[in-house]
Amino acid sequence: MNAAISGQRSQSENLNGALDSLERFVHQARNALSHPIVDPEAAIRAATENVTQAMMSQILARFDALDRSIAGVNQKVGRLDQRVGRVEENVAAVDRKVDNLGRKLSYYDHNAIARVSNSGATKRNFELTALLNVETGEEISSFPATFGEADQLSGVLAPV
């Protein structure tokens, strides 16, 4: 809304400026006609130069206004780029967290399956499935290889 009002004011100012230039031209032409003309071409040249200068100043004013508008747009685009950059960083952080969570869930799943498998051990030579460290995904190095090794651990297994 403000841009529309500003645009209307700018057009109104430009029209007023053009009208002023035209009025000066007419005034100079009347002055030239009311005085004896020494060099009619010089009078026309002078009047034309005045109008041209007035029009050039209006054109330059429009270019200045356009430059200011473009500078404002560039600032807004710069701020938008910064926001998009922050959003991209946040999305990347969420992606990393989801990846870590997915990895940890797969470690938990492996351990749940290993527990079910290991719970069926009845013979001493039954090979146990090692549990994984849920942070690193590596097998727990001290995990017993067989049911017999697990049975020999003191104070670790409670009687059923």
C-alpha positions in Angstrom: 0.0 0.0 0.0 2.8 2.4 0.9 4.6 1.6 -2.3 1.5 2.4 -4.3 1.0 5.7 -2.5 4.7 6.5 -2.9 4.5 5.6 -6.6 1.5 7.9 -7.1 3.3 10.7 -5.3 6.3 10.2 -7.5 4.2 10.2 -10.6 2.4 13.3 -9.4 5.7 15.1 -8.6 7.1 14.1 -12.1 4.0 15.5 -13.8 4.2 18.7 -11.8 7.9 19.0 -12.7 7.0 18.5 -16.4 4.2 21.0 -16.2 6.6 23.5 -14.6 9.1 23.0 -17.4 6.5 23.5 -20.0 5.3 26.6 -18.3 8.8 28.0 -18.3 9.2 27.2 -21.9 6.0 29.0 -22.8 7.0 32.0 -20.6 10.4 32.1 -22.4 8.7 31.8 -25.8 6.4 34.7 -24.9 9.3 36.8 -23.7 11.1 36.1 -26.8 8.1 37.1 -28.9 7.5 40.3 -26.9 11.1 41.5 -27.4 12.7 42.2 -30.7 14.3 39.1 -31.9 18.0 39.5 -32.6 18.6 35.8 -33.2 15.5 33.6 -33.3 17.5 30.4 -33.6 19.4 31.3 -30.4 16.2 32.0 -28.5 14.7 28.7 -29.6 18.0 26.9 -28.8 18.0 28.5 -25.3 14.4 27.5 -24.6 15.0 24.0 -25.9 18.1 23.7 -23.7 16.1 24.8 -20.6 13.4 22.2 -21.3 16.0 19.5 -22.0 17.8 20.3 -18.7 14.5 20.2 -16.8 13.6 16.8 -18.4 17.1 15.5 -17.7 16.9 16.4 -14.0 13.5 14.6 -13.8 15.0 11.5 -15.5 18.0 11.6 -13.1 15.6 11.9 -10.1 13.7 8.9 -11.4 17.0 6.9 -11.7 17.9 7.9 -8.1 14.6 6.7 -6.8 15.0 3.5 -8.8 18.5 3.0 -7.3 17.1 3.5 -3.8 14.3 1.0 -4.5 16.8 -1.6 -5.8 19.0 -1.1 -2.8 16.0 -1.8 -0.5 15.2 -4.9 -2.5 18.8 -6.1 -2.3 18.8 -5.6 1.5 15.6 -7.7 1.8 17.0 -10.4 -0.4 20.2 -10.4 1.7 18.1 -10.9 4.9 16.1 -13.6 3.2 19.3 -15.4 2.2 20.5 -15.3 5.8 17.1 -16.7 7.0 17.3 -19.5 4.3 20.8 -20.3 5.4 19.7 -20.6 9.1 16.8 -22.8 8.0 19.1 -25.0 6.0 21.5 -25.3 9.0 18.5 -26.3 11.2 17.3 -28.9 8.7 20.8 -30.4 8.5 21.0 -30.6 12.3 17.6 -32.3 12.4 18.8 -34.7 9.7 21.9 -35.6 11.8 19.7 -36.2 14.8 17.3 -38.4 12.9 20.3 -40.4 11.4 21.7 -40.9 14.9 18.4 -41.9 16.3 17.9 -44.4 13.4 21.4 -45.8 14.0 20.7 -46.2 17.8 17.3 -47.8 17.1 19.0 -50.4 14.9 21.5 -51.1 17.8 18.5 -51.5 20.2 16.7 -53.8 17.7 19.9 -55.9 17.3 20.2 -56.2 21.1 16.5 -57.1 21.5 16.8 -59.9 18.9 20.1 -61.1 20.6 18.3 -61.3 24.0 15.5 -63.4 22.5 18.0 -65.6 20.8 20.3 -65.9 23.8 17.3 -66.7 26.2 16.9 -70.0 24.5 20.4 -71.2 25.4 20.3 -74.5 27.4 23.6 -76.1 26.5 27.0 -74.8 27.6 28.4 -74.8 24.1 25.4 -72.7 22.7 27.0 -69.7 21.0 25.5 -66.4 22.2 24.8 -63.4 20.0 26.9 -60.5 21.4 25.1 -57.3 22.4 26.1 -54.0 20.8 27.1 -50.8 22.5 24.1 -48.5 21.8 26.3 -45.5 21.4 28.9 -46.9 19.0 27.3 -49.9 17.5 30.3 -52.0 18.3 30.1 -55.4 19.9 30.7 -55.4 23.6 34.2 -56.9 23.8 33.7 -58.6 27.1 30.5 -60.3 26.1 30.6 -64.1 26.6 30.8 -66.2 23.5 28.9 -69.2 24.8 26.3 -70.0 27.4 29.0 -71.8 29.4 31.1 -68.7 29.6 28.1 -66.6 30.7 27.3 -69.3 33.3 30.8 -69.0 34.8 30.6 -65.2 35.4 30.3 -64.7 39.1 27.7 -62.4 40.5 26.5 -61.3 37.1 23.6 -63.7 36.5 21.0 -64.1 39.1 19.4 -67.6 39.6 16.1 -67.9 37.8 
